[in-house]
Amino acid sequence: MPTVHLLDYVAGNVRSLVNAIEKVGYTVVWVRSPADVPSAEKLIIPGVGHFGHCLSQLENAGYVEPIRAHIKAGKPFMGICVGLQALFEGSEEDPDVKGLGVIPSRLQKFKDTDKSVPHIGWNSANTSRTGEVTDESLYGLRPSSKYYYVHSYAALYKEGELEKDGWTVATARYGDEEFIGAVEKNNVFATQFHPEKSGAAGLRVLKAFLEGKRSQPLPEKPSAASTKEGLTRRVIACLDVRTNDSGDLVVTKGDQYDVREKDGVSAGGAVRNLGKPVEMAKKYYEQGADEVTFLNITSFRNSPVADTPMLEILRRTSETVFVPLTIGGGIRDTIDTDGTKISALDVAKLYFKSGADKVSIGSDAVTAAEEYYARGKTLSRTTAIETISSAYGNQAVVVSVDPKRVYVSSPDATPHHTIKTATKGPNGEEYCWYQCTIKGGREGRDFDVRQLVTAVEAMGAGEILLNCIDKDGTNSGFDLELINDVKAAISIPVIASSGAGNPAHFDEVFDKTTTDAALGAGMFHRGEYTVKQVKDHLQEQGQLVRQFEEAV
């Protein structure tokens, strides 16, 4: 097979990019040192995380001048995410670190006054201008397709600024800001989005670049409706994974976190088995899921960290599922079976190398937040959230929150933040606060959800997975009051979870809250509804969603 050179400088989930390259018919040759760069014909530089960290890595390792020489020689070059940002002169993210300076412009942080930051999800990369819809594709880009972005800093688009220097620009809109989604000039092509995580649309872009097909006619001129720009509504499929009583990894689901069948022996019945994780993840991908989340609810205490079964699940899933994968459970400082101490950052690194794009932290985030307040809201710089986000960017860290309602007669009855609720308590109480829990909801803390989410945002979390123990397994819809209360407290994205029972619940949560995404589990696992049915319903209700595209 033909080859492409890939430079890995600890840039997050590179395995998925390798899988995507191989999927479109190419073999990866690794660039291990600056001396390898001159022999590369096609060179790809991926990246996630902090601009300064990534550019400093390149500079300190001696890659900057060989990369510039590769570009100057006219050889094909592709940058992905931070690989695109590296082409610019610099970024507000770290003003003291210089970029490659190939593009005479700088990156700025998105405004968070009217939207969540980071910008996470599916958006456009459109080369059309002044209302006209292009009939040509730039390296496979289509105005009707959506691509997966995850970033806080962007090159904001100013009409004609780059075009006058010969650049072709594809843009997207986030709130009232238009930014560069992809850029091309001669031998250079770069995307702010992740093609390896953008399904068939992204694979088409990779294939076109590798084959040198800069411009191709679109198969048909898209309609104005299909080219509507903006961030789509994300629908996420979540798989709770644990070992059953036979030791097999299965997808399970419970009511208020009880995953055993109600009938059976006195121990509570067998673990509910709803299918195999890898096969189910692929099924949801093919139905159009925008992301897949695995929550490991088995500790694997007797397994060496490097052999954790979830690593193999990620490796196998990332071979066929080209949307973002999140893994939760076990992301903490730990001691291996041989007594070796392993940091949460090293555990996360194993997951990223196996195919994860984001890691989710649960109970340990509550403990870290409690300690944050005990120190007078001072960062320790040593927690899992802080160390992982500083290395891979805050967009790589999700905090999973498991709150439950505590009803009170009035706000004065508790020191915690309360809301006035339309769902009264057992004794007619009109107020409640949301108590944080740990250990899968089994232990409550004297700590409320607002305290937790504001603390973890300050510590570097990039997204909140907002569960609700009271709603879990009820199929009665999301807790809209909880979601709106959390959204009002923070600027990072929120994923609504717990309670989804039918497609209308997804429309309701997007219509009545400002949530950034919504997650379903049991309704999908039991075959009551498909992801496609949810998306079709959302589209019928006028919501902007990404539709699944056939593979290249």
C-alpha positions as CSV (number, residue, x, y, z in Angstrom):
1,M,0.0,0.0,0.0
2,P,1.1,3.6,-0.5
3,T,2.5,5.4,2.6
4,V,2.1,8.6,4.5
5,H,4.5,9.9,7.2
6,L,2.9,10.8,10.6
7,L,4.6,12.8,13.3
8,D,3.5,11.8,16.8
9,Y,4.6,14.2,19.5
10,V,2.2,12.8,22.2
11,A,-0.7,14.5,20.5
12,G,-3.6,12.6,22.1
13,N,-5.5,9.9,20.3
14,V,-3.3,9.1,17.3
15,R,-4.6,5.5,17.0
16,S,-7.9,6.6,15.5
17,L,-6.0,8.7,12.9
18,V,-3.9,5.6,12.0
19,N,-7.0,3.5,11.7
20,A,-8.6,6.1,9.4
21,I,-5.5,6.3,7.2
22,E,-5.4,2.6,6.9
23,K,-9.2,2.5,6.2
24,V,-8.7,4.7,3.1
25,G,-5.9,2.5,1.8
26,Y,-2.6,3.9,3.1
27,T,0.1,2.7,5.5
28,V,1.5,4.9,8.2
29,V,5.3,5.4,8.5
30,W,6.2,7.0,11.8
31,V,8.4,10.1,12.0
32,R,10.6,9.3,15.1
33,S,13.2,12.1,14.8
34,P,13.8,15.3,12.8
35,A,16.1,13.3,10.6
36,D,13.1,11.3,9.3
37,V,11.3,14.4,8.0
38,P,13.3,14.9,4.7
39,S,12.5,11.4,3.5
40,A,8.7,12.0,3.9
41,E,6.7,12.7,0.7
42,K,3.4,13.2,2.4
43,L,3.5,14.5,6.0
44,I,0.7,14.8,8.5
45,I,0.9,16.5,11.9
46,P,-2.0,15.9,14.2
47,G,-2.6,17.4,17.6
48,V,-4.9,18.0,20.5
49,G,-4.5,20.2,23.5
50,H,-2.5,23.3,24.4
51,F,-1.0,25.4,21.6
52,G,2.1,26.3,23.7
53,H,2.7,22.8,24.9
54,C,2.5,21.3,21.4
55,L,4.6,24.0,19.7
56,S,7.2,23.8,22.5
57,Q,7.4,20.0,22.0
58,L,8.0,20.5,18.3
59,E,10.6,23.2,18.9
60,N,12.5,21.4,21.7
61,A,12.6,18.2,19.7
62,G,14.1,20.0,16.7
63,Y,11.1,19.5,14.3
64,V,10.3,23.1,13.4
65,E,12.9,23.7,10.7
66,P,12.5,20.3,9.0
67,I,8.8,20.9,8.9
68,R,9.3,24.4,7.4
69,A,11.7,22.8,4.8
70,H,9.2,20.2,3.9
71,I,6.5,22.8,3.2
72,K,9.0,25.0,1.3
73,A,10.0,22.1,-0.9
74,G,6.4,21.8,-2.1
75,K,5.7,18.4,-0.6
76,P,2.1,17.6,0.5
77,F,1.6,18.7,4.1
78,M,-1.5,18.3,6.3
79,G,-2.1,19.7,9.8
80,I,-5.0,18.5,12.0
81,C,-6.5,20.6,14.9
82,V,-3.4,22.0,16.7
83,G,-1.6,20.9,13.5
84,L,-3.6,23.6,11.7
85,Q,-3.0,26.1,14.6
86,A,0.7,25.5,14.3
87,L,0.8,27.1,10.8
88,F,-0.2,30.5,12.3
89,E,2.1,33.1,13.8
90,G,0.8,32.5,17.3
91,S,-2.2,32.1,19.7
92,E,-3.8,33.9,22.6
93,E,-3.5,30.5,24.4
94,D,0.2,31.1,24.9
95,P,1.3,34.4,23.5
96,D,5.0,33.8,24.3
97,V,5.2,30.7,22.0
98,K,5.6,31.2,18.3
99,G,3.9,29.2,15.6
100,L,5.4,28.2,12.3
101,G,4.4,31.5,10.7
102,V,3.2,30.0,7.4
103,I,-0.1,31.9,7.8
104,P,0.2,35.6,8.8
105,S,-2.5,35.6,11.4
106,R,-3.1,34.7,15.1
107,L,-5.7,32.6,17.0
108,Q,-8.1,33.9,19.5
109,K,-10.3,32.4,22.2
110,F,-14.0,32.0,21.4
111,K,-16.2,34.4,23.3
112,D,-18.1,32.6,26.0
113,T,-20.8,35.2,26.6
114,D,-23.3,33.6,24.2
115,K,-22.1,30.0,24.0
116,S,-20.2,27.2,25.6
117,V,-16.4,27.0,25.4
118,P,-14.7,24.7,24.3
119,H,-16.5,24.4,21.0
120,I,-17.3,20.7,20.9
121,G,-19.4,19.0,18.3
122,W,-20.3,18.8,14.6
123,N,-20.1,21.9,12.4
124,S,-19.5,22.9,8.8
125,A,-16.4,23.5,6.7
126,N,-17.8,25.5,3.9
127,T,-15.9,27.1,1.0
128,S,-19.1,28.9,-0.2
129,R,-19.1,32.7,0.0
130,T,-21.7,35.5,-0.4
131,G,-24.7,33.1,-0.2
132,E,-23.6,31.0,-3.2
133,V,-23.3,27.2,-2.7
134,T,-20.2,25.8,-4.3
135,D,-20.4,23.0,-6.8
136,E,-16.7,22.0,-6.2
137,S,-15.2,20.2,-3.2
138,L,-11.9,21.2,-1.7
139,Y,-10.2,17.9,-0.8
140,G,-13.6,16.2,-0.4
141,L,-15.2,18.9,1.7
142,R,-18.9,19.3,1.1
143,P,-21.1,22.2,2.2
144,S,-23.8,19.7,3.3
145,S,-21.5,17.6,5.5
146,K,-20.7,18.1,9.2
147,Y,-17.3,17.6,10.8
148,Y,-16.2,17.1,14.4
149,Y,-14.5,20.0,16.2
150,V,-13.1,20.2,19.7
151,H,-11.2,23.4,20.5
152,S,-11.3,26.7,22.5
153,Y,-9.1,28.8,20.2
154,A,-9.7,29.5,16.6
155,A,-8.5,31.6,13.7
156,L,-11.5,34.0,13.3
157,Y,-12.3,34.6,9.6
158,K,-11.9,38.1,8.1
159,E,-13.2,38.1,4.5
160,G,-10.4,38.4,1.9
161,E,-7.6,38.6,4.5
162,L,-6.0,35.2,3.6
163,E,-7.5,34.9,0.1
164,K,-5.4,37.9,-1.1
165,D,-2.3,35.8,-0.3
166,G,-3.6,32.8,-2.3
167,W,-5.2,30.8,0.5
168,T,-8.5,29.0,0.0
169,V,-10.6,29.0,3.2
170,A,-13.5,26.9,4.5
171,T,-15.4,28.3,7.4
172,A,-17.8,27.4,10.1
173,R,-20.0,29.5,12.5
174,Y,-20.2,29.2,16.2
175,G,-22.6,31.7,17.8
176,D,-21.9,35.0,16.1
177,E,-18.3,34.2,15.3
178,E,-17.1,32.8,11.9
179,F,-13.9,30.9,12.1
180,I,-11.5,28.9,9.8
181,G,-12.5,25.2,9.6
182,A,-9.9,24.4,6.9
183,V,-7.4,26.2,4.8
184,E,-5.4,25.3,1.7
185,K,-2.6,26.8,-0.5
186,N,-0.5,24.8,-3.0
187,N,0.9,21.8,-1.1
188,V,-0.5,22.8,2.3
189,F,-3.9,21.6,3.6
190,A,-5.0,21.9,7.3
191,T,-8.2,21.3,9.2
192,Q,-9.3,22.6,12.5
193,F,-11.7,19.7,12.7
194,H,-10.7,16.0,13.2
195,P,-11.3,14.1,9.9
196,E,-10.6,10.8,11.7
197,K,-13.5,11.5,14.0
198,S,-15.8,12.9,11.4
199,G,-17.3,9.7,10.1
200,A,-17.5,9.0,6.4
201,A,-17.3,12.8,5.6
202,G,-13.9,12.9,7.4
203,L,-12.6,9.7,5.7
204,R,-13.5,11.3,2.3
205,V,-11.3,14.3,3.2
206,L,-8.3,12.2,4.2
207,K,-8.6,10.1,1.1
208,A,-8.8,13.1,-1.2
209,F,-5.7,14.7,0.4
210,L,-3.7,11.5,0.3
211,E,-4.6,10.9,-3.4
212,G,-3.8,14.6,-4.2
213,K,-7.4,15.3,-5.4
214,R,-7.6,18.9,-4.5
215,S,-10.8,19.7,-6.4
216,Q,-13.6,17.4,-7.5
217,P,-17.2,18.2,-8.6
218,L,-19.9,17.5,-6.0
219,P,-22.1,14.6,-6.9
220,E,-25.1,16.9,-6.8
221,K,-25.6,20.6,-5.9
222,P,-26.8,20.6,-2.2
223,S,-30.0,22.4,-1.2
224,A,-29.9,25.5,1.0
225,A,-31.6,23.5,3.8
226,S,-28.8,20.9,3.8
227,T,-26.1,23.6,4.0
228,K,-27.4,25.3,7.2
229,E,-24.4,26.3,9.3
230,G,-23.9,26.1,13.0
231,L,-23.2,23.6,15.7
232,T,-25.6,20.6,15.4
233,R,-27.4,18.9,18.3
234,R,-25.3,16.1,19.5
235,V,-26.9,12.7,20.3
236,I,-24.6,10.4,22.3
237,A,-24.9,6.7,22.9
238,C,-23.7,5.5,26.3
239,L,-22.6,2.0,27.1
240,D,-22.2,0.9,30.8
241,V,-19.7,-1.9,30.6
242,R,-18.9,-4.5,33.3
243,T,-18.1,-8.1,33.8
244,N,-21.0,-10.5,34.3
245,D,-21.0,-13.4,36.7
246,S,-19.1,-15.5,34.0
247,G,-16.4,-13.0,33.6
248,D,-17.5,-11.7,30.2
249,L,-17.6,-8.0,29.4
250,V,-21.2,-7.0,28.7
251,V,-23.2,-3.8,28.2
252,T,-25.7,-3.4,31.0
253,K,-28.2,-0.9,32.3
254,G,-29.9,-0.5,35.6
255,D,-32.5,1.5,37.5
256,Q,-30.9,4.0,39.9
257,Y,-27.6,2.1,39.1
258,D,-28.8,-1.4,40.0
259,V,-27.7,-3.5,37.1
260,R,-29.0,-6.9,38.3
261,E,-32.2,-8.6,37.2
262,K,-35.0,-8.2,39.7
263,D,-35.9,-11.9,39.7
264,G,-33.6,-14.8,40.5
265,V,-31.5,-15.8,43.5
266,S,-31.4,-13.9,46.7
267,A,-28.2,-12.1,45.6
268,G,-30.4,-10.1,43.2
269,G,-30.3,-12.0,40.0
270,A,-27.8,-12.1,37.2
271,V,-26.1,-9.0,35.8
272,R,-28.3,-7.6,33.0
273,N,-26.7,-8.5,29.7
274,L,-27.7,-6.3,26.8
275,G,-25.0,-7.1,24.3
276,K,-21.3,-6.9,23.5
277,P,-19.6,-3.5,23.8
278,V,-17.7,-3.4,20.5
279,E,-20.5,-4.7,18.3
280,M,-23.0,-2.3,20.0
281,A,-20.8,0.7,19.5
282,K,-20.4,-0.1,15.8
283,K,-24.2,-0.4,15.5
284,Y,-24.8,3.0,17.1
285,Y,-22.1,4.6,14.9
286,E,-23.9,3.2,11.8
287,Q,-27.2,4.6,13.1
288,G,-25.6,8.1,13.3
289,A,-24.5,8.5,16.9
290,D,-22.4,11.6,17.2
291,E,-20.3,10.2,20.0
292,V,-20.0,6.9,21.9
293,T,-19.3,6.8,25.6
294,F,-18.1,3.8,27.5
295,L,-18.4,3.8,31.3
296,N,-16.4,1.1,33.0
297,I,-18.4,0.1,36.1
298,T,-16.0,-2.9,36.9
299,S,-12.8,-2.1,38.8
300,F,-10.6,-4.9,37.2
301,R,-8.6,-5.0,40.5
302,N,-6.7,-8.1,39.6
303,S,-5.7,-6.9,36.1
304,P,-2.4,-5.1,35.3
305,V,-3.1,-1.5,34.3
306,A,-1.7,-2.1,30.8
307,D,-4.0,-5.1,30.3
308,T,-7.2,-3.5,31.5
309,P,-10.0,-5.0,29.3
310,M,-11.4,-1.6,28.4
311,L,-8.1,-0.8,26.5
312,E,-8.8,-3.7,24.2
313,I,-12.4,-2.6,23.8
314,L,-11.2,0.9,22.7
315,R,-8.6,-0.6,20.3
316,R,-11.2,-2.7,18.6
317,T,-13.9,-0.1,18.6
318,S,-11.6,2.6,17.1
319,E,-11.0,0.3,14.1
320,T,-14.6,0.7,12.8
321,V,-16.1,3.6,14.7
322,F,-14.9,7.0,13.4
323,V,-16.6,9.3,15.9
324,P,-15.3,10.5,19.3
325,L,-15.0,7.9,22.0
326,T,-15.1,8.7,25.7
327,I,-14.0,6.3,28.4
328,G,-14.9,6.7,32.1
329,G,-14.0,4.6,35.2
330,G,-10.6,4.1,36.7
331,I,-9.0,7.4,35.6
332,R,-7.1,8.0,38.9
333,D,-3.8,7.6,40.6
334,T,-3.4,3.9,41.2
335,I,-1.0,1.1,42.2
336,D,-0.4,-1.6,39.7
337,T,-0.5,-5.3,40.5
338,D,3.3,-5.3,40.9
339,G,3.3,-2.4,43.3
340,T,4.2,0.3,40.8
341,K,2.6,3.7,41.3
342,I,0.9,4.9,38.2
343,S,-0.5,8.5,37.9
344,A,-3.9,9.4,36.6
345,L,-2.1,11.1,33.7
346,D,-0.4,7.9,32.8
347,V,-3.6,5.9,33.0
348,A,-5.3,8.5,30.7
349,K,-2.4,8.2,28.3
350,L,-3.0,4.5,28.0
351,Y,-6.6,5.2,27.1
352,F,-5.7,7.9,24.6
353,K,-3.2,5.6,22.9
354,S,-5.9,2.9,22.7
355,G,-8.4,5.1,20.9
356,A,-10.1,7.3,23.5
357,D,-10.6,11.0,22.7
358,K,-11.8,12.0,26.1
359,V,-11.6,10.6,29.6
360,S,-14.4,10.9,32.2
361,I,-13.7,11.3,35.9
362,G,-16.4,10.7,38.5
363,S,-16.0,10.1,42.2
364,D,-12.4,11.4,42.3
365,A,-13.6,14.7,40.9
366,V,-15.9,15.2,43.9
367,T,-13.1,14.5,46.3
368,A,-10.8,16.9,44.4
369,A,-13.4,19.6,44.4
370,E,-14.0,19.3,48.1
371,E,-10.2,19.7,48.7
372,Y,-10.2,22.7,46.3
373,Y,-12.7,24.5,48.6
374,A,-10.9,23.4,51.7
375,R,-7.8,25.1,50.3
376,G,-9.7,28.3,49.8
377,K,-10.4,27.7,46.1
378,T,-6.8,27.2,45.3
379,L,-5.6,24.9,42.6
380,S,-3.2,22.0,43.6
381,R,-1.9,21.4,40.1
382,T,-1.7,17.7,41.0
383,T,-5.3,16.4,40.6
384,A,-6.2,14.1,37.7
385,I,-8.3,16.9,36.1
386,E,-5.5,19.4,36.2
387,T,-2.6,17.1,35.1
388,I,-4.6,15.6,32.2
389,S,-6.0,18.9,30.9
390,S,-2.7,20.6,31.1
391,A,-1.1,17.9,28.9
392,Y,-4.0,17.2,26.5
393,G,-6.2,20.3,26.8
394,N,-9.4,20.7,28.8
395,Q,-11.5,19.3,26.0
396,A,-10.0,15.9,26.8
397,V,-11.4,15.9,30.3
398,V,-15.1,15.2,31.1
399,V,-16.4,15.2,34.7
400,S,-19.3,12.8,35.3
401,V,-21.7,14.2,37.9
402,D,-24.2,12.0,39.8
403,P,-26.5,14.3,41.8
404,K,-29.8,13.5,43.5
405,R,-32.5,15.7,44.8
406,V,-32.8,16.6,48.5
407,Y,-36.1,18.4,49.2
408,V,-36.3,21.2,51.7
409,S,-39.2,23.4,52.9
410,S,-37.3,26.7,52.1
411,P,-33.9,28.0,50.9
412,D,-33.1,28.9,54.5
413,A,-33.4,25.2,55.5
414,T,-30.0,24.4,53.9
415,P,-26.7,26.1,53.3
416,H,-26.7,24.7,49.8
417,H,-27.8,26.3,46.6
418,T,-31.5,25.5,46.0
419,I,-34.0,25.8,43.2
420,K,-37.8,26.2,43.3
421,T,-39.1,23.1,41.7
422,A,-42.3,22.3,39.8
423,T,-42.0,18.8,41.0
424,K,-42.8,18.9,44.7
425,G,-41.3,16.7,47.3
426,P,-43.0,13.9,49.3
427,N,-44.2,16.4,51.9
428,G,-45.2,19.1,49.5
429,E,-41.8,20.8,49.6
430,E,-41.3,23.4,46.8
431,Y,-37.5,23.6,47.0
432,C,-34.7,21.2,46.5
433,W,-30.9,21.1,46.3
434,Y,-28.9,18.6,44.3
435,Q,-26.6,16.5,46.4
436,C,-23.4,15.1,44.8
437,T,-22.7,11.4,45.3
438,I,-19.8,9.1,44.8
439,K,-19.3,5.4,44.4
440,G,-21.9,5.0,41.7
441,G,-24.5,6.9,43.6
442,R,-24.2,4.8,46.8
443,E,-22.7,7.5,49.0
444,G,-24.0,11.1,49.4
445,R,-21.8,14.1,50.2
446,D,-22.4,17.4,52.0
447,F,-21.7,19.0,48.7
448,D,-24.0,20.4,46.0
449,V,-23.9,20.2,42.2
450,R,-23.1,23.9,41.7
451,Q,-20.1,23.7,44.1
452,L,-18.8,20.7,42.1
453,V,-19.3,22.0,38.5
454,T,-17.8,25.5,39.3
455,A,-14.8,23.9,41.0
456,V,-14.0,21.4,38.2
457,E,-14.4,24.1,35.6
458,A,-11.8,26.1,37.5
459,M,-9.6,23.0,37.7
460,G,-9.6,22.5,33.9
461,A,-12.5,20.2,33.0
462,G,-13.8,20.8,29.5
463,E,-17.2,19.2,29.7
464,I,-19.8,18.0,32.2
465,L,-21.7,14.7,31.8
466,L,-24.7,15.5,34.0
467,N,-26.5,12.5,35.2
468,C,-29.5,12.5,37.6
469,I,-30.0,9.5,39.9
470,D,-33.7,10.3,40.4
471,K,-34.3,10.1,36.7
472,D,-32.0,7.1,35.9
473,G,-34.0,4.2,34.4
474,T,-37.4,6.0,34.6
475,N,-37.8,6.8,30.9
476,S,-39.6,9.9,32.0
477,G,-37.4,12.5,30.3
478,F,-34.4,14.5,31.4
479,D,-34.3,16.7,34.6
480,L,-34.7,20.0,32.9
481,E,-34.5,22.0,36.1
482,L,-31.1,20.5,37.0
483,I,-29.7,21.1,33.5
484,N,-30.7,24.7,33.4
485,D,-29.4,25.3,36.9
486,V,-26.0,23.8,36.0
487,K,-25.8,25.6,32.6
488,A,-26.4,28.9,34.4
489,A,-23.4,28.3,36.6
490,I,-20.7,27.4,34.1
491,S,-19.5,28.2,30.5
492,I,-18.2,24.7,29.5
493,P,-20.4,22.3,27.6
494,V,-23.0,20.1,29.4
495,I,-24.2,16.7,28.2
496,A,-27.7,15.9,29.5
497,S,-28.0,12.3,30.8
498,S,-30.5,10.1,32.6
499,G,-34.2,9.7,31.9
500,A,-34.4,9.5,28.1
501,G,-37.2,7.2,27.0
502,N,-38.3,8.3,23.6
503,P,-37.2,10.7,20.8
504,A,-39.5,13.5,22.1
505,H,-37.4,13.7,25.3
506,F,-34.4,14.7,23.2
507,D,-36.4,17.5,21.4
508,E,-37.7,18.6,24.8
509,V,-34.2,18.9,26.4
510,F,-32.8,20.8,23.4
511,D,-35.9,23.1,23.2
512,K,-36.3,23.9,26.9
513,T,-32.6,24.0,28.0
514,T,-29.3,25.2,26.5
515,T,-27.7,21.8,26.9
516,D,-24.9,21.1,24.4
517,A,-25.7,17.4,23.9
518,A,-28.0,14.7,25.1
519,L,-27.2,11.1,25.9
520,G,-29.3,7.9,25.6
521,A,-28.6,4.4,26.9
522,G,-31.4,1.9,27.8
523,M,-33.9,3.0,25.1
524,F,-31.2,2.2,22.5
525,H,-29.9,-1.0,24.2
526,R,-33.3,-2.5,24.5
527,G,-34.1,-1.8,20.9
528,E,-37.1,0.5,21.7
529,Y,-35.7,3.3,19.5
530,T,-32.7,3.8,17.3
531,V,-30.3,6.7,17.2
532,K,-31.5,7.4,13.7
533,Q,-35.1,7.6,14.9
534,V,-34.1,10.2,17.5
535,K,-32.3,12.3,14.8
536,D,-35.1,12.0,12.3
537,H,-37.5,13.3,15.0
538,L,-35.2,16.2,15.9
539,Q,-34.9,17.1,12.3
540,E,-38.7,17.0,11.9
541,Q,-38.9,19.4,14.8
542,G,-36.5,21.9,13.1
543,Q,-33.4,21.0,15.1
544,L,-30.1,21.0,13.3
545,V,-28.6,17.5,13.4
546,R,-25.9,15.6,11.5
547,Q,-27.2,12.9,9.3
548,F,-25.1,9.7,8.8
549,E,-23.3,9.5,5.5
550,E,-22.3,6.3,3.7
551,A,-18.7,5.3,3.9
552,V,-16.2,6.2,1.1
